[in-house]
Amino acid sequence: MTDTTHAGGCHCGRTRYSFTGPLTDIAHCHCSICRRTSGGIVVTWITVDKLAFAWTANPPAEYLSSSTCTRYFCPGCGAQLALFTALAPGTIDVTIGSLDHPETAPAERHIWTDSRLPWLRLDTHLPEEQRESL
C-alpha cells in the first residue's frame, strides 16, 4: 500500500485531523471502555504512527479513561476521534468511523473479544484476540 494522506473529523466539523500512511492495523475493539465512551457496541480503530498524525482544525478535548489511556473527542458534538495509550507511545489510534472515507478502511481483526457482547456477530471471518497484543 502507498503512504497517502487520510483526513477525518467530528460530526459538527469543528475538530479535524489528518495522517499519512497505509490503512493497516485496523481492529474492531470489543472492550467495555470503548462501549461506554462511544455509546456503541464496538469501536473500530486504526493504529497510526504518532509522528504522521496531526490535528488540523480546533484541538479536541481529552478524557483520561484509564491510567494509561487518553481519549480525544470533539468538545462541540462529543464525537470520539482518537485514543493514545502509554502502552504504545509511538502510535495513536483513530476511529475509523470518523474518517472522511471509512469505506476504504475495512477491519482486519477483532481485539478484546473476552469482553464482546455475546449476541454480537460481526465480521466472523476475521482473526480474534482475547486481549490486544501490542
N, C-alpha and C positions, 0 to 999 in steps of 0.2 A: 504494500500500500504506500502511496505517496504521502508526504507530510504536507497537508493543506491546512488552511485556517478555517476553523469552525467557530460559529458565534451562537449566542443564545441570550436568554434573559427571562425576566419575570412576566407575569400576566399583564401588569399595568404598563410595562415598558420603561419603568424608572431605572431599574438596575440591569446592566448589560455586562457581558463578558465575552472573551474570545480566547481560543487556544490553538496552537499549531501542533500538528502531529497526526498519526494514524488513528482511526477509530477502532481501537482494540482494547482488550481487557475490560469488557462490558459485562456486568453481572446484575442479576435480579437479587436484591437483598431481601431476606425474609425476617430480619431481626425485629424484635418488638420495639426498639427505639426508633427505627425508621417508620414503622407503622404509626407510632404515637406522634412523631414530629411532623409527619406528612398528612396524616389522616387517610392514607391509602393502605391497601392490603399488601403491597410490595412496592419497593422503590428500585428503579434500575439506574445504575451508576456506571460511569466510565472513569477510569483512573488515568490521569494525565500527569506529565512532568510539571511540577510546580513552576519551574522557570519558563515554561511555554504558555502559562496561563496568566491572564490579566483581566481585572475589572475595567471595563471601558466606559461605563457611564454610571455615576452615582454608586458609591460603595454600598455593600449590603450591611444589614445588621448582623450581629453574631450572637450565638447561643452555645454555651458550653453544655453539651448534652451528656457528657461523661468526663471522667478525669483525664482522658486522652483525646477527646473528640470535640471539635468546634464546628458547628453548622452555620451556614450563611444563608440568609433569606432576605427578601425584599421587605423593608420596613413599611412600604406602602400597601402592597397587596398580600404579603405574607408568603409568597411562593418560595419553597425551599430550592436553593440553587446549587449549593456545593457543600463539601464537608472536608475538613482537614483532620487527620489523625496523627498524633505524635508517634504512633507505631510505624508510620511510613512517611517520615518528614520530607522526603523529596518529591512527594506527589500531592495532588488534590483530586478529590472525587467530585464529579459534576453530574447532576441529574440529567439523564437522557431526555426526560420529558420537557426540560427547559431549553433544549437545543432548538435552533430555528428549523432544523431538518432532522427530527428524531427518526424518521423513516430510514435514514441512511446508517443507523447505528443499532443493529439487532443484538440482543443479548447473546453471550457465548457460554454462560454458566449460571448456576444458582449458588448463593452463599448463605450461610447461617440457616440452613434448612432444618436444623433441630428446633427452630422457632417458627417454622412455616405453619400457617393455618391448615388444619387437617383436611379441609374441604377444598382447598385451592389446587387447581390443576392448570399449570401454565408452562408452556414450552417443555413438555415432559421428556423430550429427546435430548435435552442439554445435560451435561455433567453437573453433579451436585457436590457441594462441600458442606458438611455439617456446621462448620465454622469457616471463617475466611482464612485462607492461607496467604501470607504476605510474601 
